[in-house]
Amino acid sequence: MLQAYKILAKQEGISNNEAKALIDAGVVSAKGEKIVIARALMSEKTEFKLIRIEKPKIIYEDNNIIALNKPAFAVSEKIAENLAKSDKNITLLNRLDKETSGVLLLAKNEEFRAKAIAQFKACRVKKTYYAILVGILAEDLDIDLPLSTIKTKSGAFSKIDLKNGKTAITHVSPLLCEGKKTLAKIEIETGRTHQIRVHLAHAGYGVYGDSKYAKSTAKRVFLHSYETEILGLKFRASLTKDFGAIFELPSELTK
């Protein structure tokens, strides 16, 4: 038996630190299960599979804003850091969880950033997501439950908090059902940390692959930021191929 990261380092011909970073990024699996503990003891004959992280694709760019289609497992802050190497004025306007894909926005100057942030704070940004849910959702679902968030060493954690939570409103519409899963369109009026994941898990329709809130395992959290409207601009990121591997998607969602 040997620690997982050491086996992976030997298999991939990389350093132990690089192997740890890959496991921490959530892109390593064995026997169909994601490896989440780098120091877990495993057989030295274990064969790992790696998810190769794609590069973000530019959806739109002008003198004020960059809209990207963020791939799953790419870290929002690192994307911003890389872009800021060529232009120090570039800053994030929103962030997506590591395993969430879709529209990611960055400002290119402080004046536009201030205007955009004001829109986010005033809940004037229209945000549409698609998610694969665990279970059969037969009708529209509106969730209006306040959330509070705490920061932990392992990341942020949000929960329903009727006493001290901040307003959080989520609208869910089922689109397709396959087996015991539902492809749903989700619109949020607010943008609280992990809002969609917490609300849907509380309602009994957790996001597929969300081990944190829904106790569901898959190769990723199947949540995608499909469309964002802000300051008269509309940005859209087509659904990723892994959604299409589970559902036969309407053509308009893949264009």
C-alpha positions as CSV (number, residue, x, y, z in Angstrom):
1,M,0.0,0.0,0.0
2,L,1.2,3.5,-0.8
3,Q,-0.2,7.0,-0.7
4,A,-2.3,7.9,-3.7
5,Y,-0.3,10.9,-4.8
6,K,2.9,8.9,-4.8
7,I,1.4,6.2,-7.0
8,L,0.0,8.9,-9.3
9,A,3.4,10.7,-9.5
10,K,5.1,7.5,-10.6
11,Q,2.3,6.7,-13.1
12,E,2.4,10.1,-14.8
13,G,6.1,10.8,-14.4
14,I,5.5,14.0,-12.4
15,S,6.5,15.4,-9.0
16,N,4.7,14.5,-5.8
17,N,3.6,18.1,-5.5
18,E,2.1,18.1,-9.0
19,A,0.3,14.8,-8.2
20,K,-1.1,16.3,-5.0
21,A,-2.3,19.3,-7.0
22,L,-4.1,17.1,-9.5
23,I,-5.9,15.2,-6.8
24,D,-6.9,18.4,-5.0
25,A,-8.2,19.8,-8.3
26,G,-10.7,16.8,-8.4
27,V,-9.5,15.5,-11.8
28,V,-8.2,12.1,-10.6
29,S,-10.2,8.9,-10.4
30,A,-9.7,5.2,-10.0
31,K,-12.2,2.4,-10.6
32,G,-14.8,5.0,-11.5
33,E,-14.5,6.9,-8.2
34,K,-13.0,10.4,-7.8
35,I,-9.9,10.4,-5.5
36,V,-10.4,13.1,-2.9
37,I,-7.6,12.4,-0.4
38,A,-4.1,12.7,-1.7
39,R,-2.6,10.7,1.2
40,A,-5.1,7.8,1.0
41,L,-3.4,4.5,1.1
42,M,-4.0,2.4,-2.1
43,S,-2.6,-0.5,-3.9
44,E,0.6,0.3,-5.8
45,K,-1.1,-1.4,-8.8
46,T,-3.9,1.2,-8.8
47,E,-4.4,2.7,-12.3
48,F,-5.6,6.3,-12.2
49,K,-7.5,8.2,-14.9
50,L,-7.1,12.0,-15.3
51,I,-9.6,14.5,-16.6
52,R,-7.7,16.9,-18.9
53,I,-8.8,20.5,-18.2
54,E,-9.6,22.4,-21.3
55,K,-8.6,26.0,-21.8
56,P,-11.2,28.7,-21.3
57,K,-12.7,29.9,-24.6
58,I,-13.5,33.6,-25.3
59,I,-17.1,34.2,-26.0
60,Y,-16.8,38.0,-26.3
61,E,-14.3,40.8,-25.7
62,D,-14.3,44.6,-26.0
63,N,-12.5,47.4,-24.2
64,N,-14.5,46.9,-21.0
65,I,-15.2,43.2,-20.6
66,I,-14.1,39.6,-21.4
67,A,-16.7,36.9,-21.3
68,L,-15.3,33.3,-21.2
69,N,-16.7,29.8,-21.3
70,K,-15.0,28.3,-18.2
71,P,-14.5,24.6,-18.4
72,A,-15.2,22.4,-15.4
73,F,-12.3,22.1,-13.0
74,A,-10.7,25.3,-14.0
75,V,-10.3,27.7,-11.1
76,S,-11.9,31.2,-11.7
77,E,-9.2,33.0,-9.7
78,K,-6.4,31.3,-11.6
79,I,-7.9,32.2,-14.9
80,A,-8.0,35.9,-13.8
81,E,-4.4,35.7,-12.6
82,N,-3.2,34.3,-15.9
83,L,-5.0,37.0,-17.9
84,A,-3.7,39.7,-15.5
85,K,-0.2,38.8,-16.5
86,S,-0.7,40.6,-19.8
87,D,-3.1,43.3,-18.5
88,K,-3.0,44.0,-14.7
89,N,-6.3,45.8,-14.9
90,I,-8.2,42.6,-15.6
91,T,-10.3,41.5,-12.6
92,L,-13.1,39.0,-11.9
93,L,-16.7,40.2,-12.0
94,N,-18.2,36.9,-10.9
95,R,-16.8,33.5,-10.0
96,L,-17.9,29.9,-10.6
97,D,-17.2,26.9,-8.4
98,K,-14.3,24.8,-9.6
99,E,-16.5,22.1,-11.1
100,T,-19.1,24.5,-12.6
101,S,-18.7,25.4,-16.2
102,G,-20.0,28.3,-18.3
103,V,-20.1,32.1,-18.5
104,L,-17.3,33.8,-16.5
105,L,-17.0,37.6,-16.7
106,L,-13.9,39.8,-16.2
107,A,-13.6,43.5,-16.3
108,K,-10.8,45.3,-18.2
109,N,-11.0,48.6,-16.4
110,E,-12.0,50.0,-13.0
111,E,-14.8,52.2,-14.3
112,F,-16.7,49.3,-16.0
113,R,-15.9,47.1,-13.0
114,A,-17.6,49.5,-10.6
115,K,-20.7,49.7,-12.8
116,A,-20.9,45.9,-13.2
117,I,-20.4,45.2,-9.5
118,A,-23.2,47.7,-8.7
119,Q,-25.5,45.7,-11.0
120,F,-24.6,42.5,-9.2
121,K,-25.2,44.0,-5.8
122,A,-28.6,45.4,-6.9
123,C,-29.6,41.9,-8.2
124,R,-30.0,43.4,-11.7
125,V,-28.0,40.7,-13.4
126,K,-30.0,37.9,-15.1
127,K,-28.4,34.6,-14.6
128,T,-29.5,31.3,-16.2
129,Y,-28.0,27.9,-15.4
130,Y,-28.7,24.3,-16.5
131,A,-28.1,21.4,-14.1
132,I,-28.6,17.7,-14.0
133,L,-30.6,16.9,-10.9
134,V,-30.9,13.6,-9.0
135,G,-34.6,12.5,-9.1
136,I,-37.6,13.2,-11.3
137,L,-38.7,16.8,-11.1
138,A,-42.2,16.9,-12.6
139,E,-43.1,20.6,-12.3
140,D,-41.7,24.1,-11.8
141,L,-40.2,24.8,-8.4
142,D,-39.7,28.2,-6.8
143,I,-37.4,28.3,-3.7
144,D,-37.2,31.4,-1.5
145,L,-35.0,30.5,1.5
146,P,-32.3,32.6,3.1
147,L,-28.7,31.4,3.2
148,S,-25.7,32.0,5.4
149,T,-22.2,31.0,4.5
150,I,-19.1,30.2,6.6
151,K,-15.5,29.9,5.5
152,T,-13.7,26.8,6.4
153,K,-10.2,25.4,5.7
154,S,-11.8,23.1,3.1
155,G,-13.7,26.0,1.4
156,A,-17.0,27.8,1.8
157,F,-20.1,26.0,3.2
158,S,-23.6,27.4,2.9
159,K,-26.8,26.4,4.7
160,I,-30.5,27.4,5.0
161,D,-30.7,30.0,7.8
162,L,-34.2,31.4,8.4
163,K,-33.0,33.6,11.3
164,N,-29.7,35.2,10.0
165,G,-29.5,34.2,6.4
166,K,-29.4,36.6,3.4
167,T,-32.3,36.5,0.8
168,A,-31.8,33.8,-1.8
169,I,-34.3,33.1,-4.6
170,T,-34.1,30.3,-7.1
171,H,-36.5,29.3,-9.9
172,V,-36.3,25.8,-11.4
173,S,-38.0,24.4,-14.5
174,P,-37.6,20.8,-15.6
175,L,-36.7,20.3,-19.3
176,L,-35.9,16.6,-19.8
177,C,-36.1,13.4,-17.7
178,E,-34.0,10.3,-18.2
179,G,-33.9,7.4,-15.8
180,K,-33.9,8.9,-12.4
181,K,-32.3,12.3,-13.5
182,T,-33.7,15.6,-14.6
183,L,-32.2,18.2,-16.8
184,A,-33.4,21.5,-15.5
185,K,-33.2,25.2,-16.3
186,I,-32.5,27.4,-13.3
187,E,-32.8,31.1,-12.9
188,I,-31.5,32.9,-9.8
189,E,-32.5,36.3,-8.6
190,T,-29.7,36.5,-6.1
191,G,-26.1,35.1,-6.2
192,R,-25.3,33.6,-2.9
193,T,-22.5,31.2,-2.4
194,H,-23.5,27.7,-3.6
195,Q,-27.1,28.9,-3.8
196,I,-28.3,26.5,-6.5
197,R,-26.7,23.5,-4.9
198,V,-28.0,24.2,-1.4
199,H,-31.5,25.1,-2.5
200,L,-31.9,22.0,-4.7
201,A,-30.4,19.6,-2.2
202,H,-32.8,21.0,0.4
203,A,-35.7,20.5,-2.0
204,G,-34.7,16.9,-2.5
205,Y,-33.3,17.3,-6.0
206,G,-29.6,17.7,-5.5
207,V,-27.3,18.5,-8.4
208,Y,-25.8,15.3,-9.8
209,G,-22.2,14.9,-8.7
210,D,-22.5,17.3,-5.8
211,S,-21.0,15.2,-2.9
212,K,-20.9,18.2,-0.6
213,Y,-24.6,19.0,-0.4
214,A,-26.4,16.2,-2.2
215,K,-24.2,13.2,-1.4
216,S,-24.1,12.4,-5.1
217,T,-21.0,11.1,-6.9
218,A,-20.1,11.6,-10.5
219,K,-17.0,12.8,-12.4
220,R,-18.1,16.4,-11.8
221,V,-20.8,18.6,-10.4
222,F,-23.2,18.9,-13.4
223,L,-24.0,22.6,-13.1
224,H,-23.5,25.0,-16.0
225,S,-23.8,28.8,-16.2
226,Y,-25.6,29.1,-19.5
227,E,-26.5,32.8,-19.9
228,T,-25.7,36.1,-18.2
229,E,-27.2,39.5,-19.0
230,I,-25.6,42.6,-17.6
231,L,-25.6,46.3,-18.6
232,G,-27.4,45.5,-21.9
233,L,-25.0,42.8,-22.8
234,K,-26.0,39.1,-23.1
235,F,-23.4,36.2,-23.0
236,R,-24.2,32.6,-23.6
237,A,-22.0,29.4,-23.2
238,S,-23.4,26.2,-24.8
239,L,-23.7,23.1,-22.7
240,T,-20.6,20.9,-22.4
241,K,-20.3,17.5,-24.1
242,D,-20.6,15.6,-20.8
243,F,-24.2,16.9,-20.4
244,G,-24.8,15.5,-23.9
245,A,-23.5,12.1,-22.8
246,I,-26.4,11.9,-20.3
247,F,-29.2,13.6,-22.1
248,E,-30.1,14.1,-25.8
249,L,-29.9,17.9,-25.7
250,P,-32.0,20.3,-27.8
251,S,-29.8,21.8,-30.5
252,E,-30.2,25.4,-29.2
253,L,-28.4,24.4,-26.0
254,T,-25.3,23.2,-27.8
255,K,-24.8,26.0,-30.3
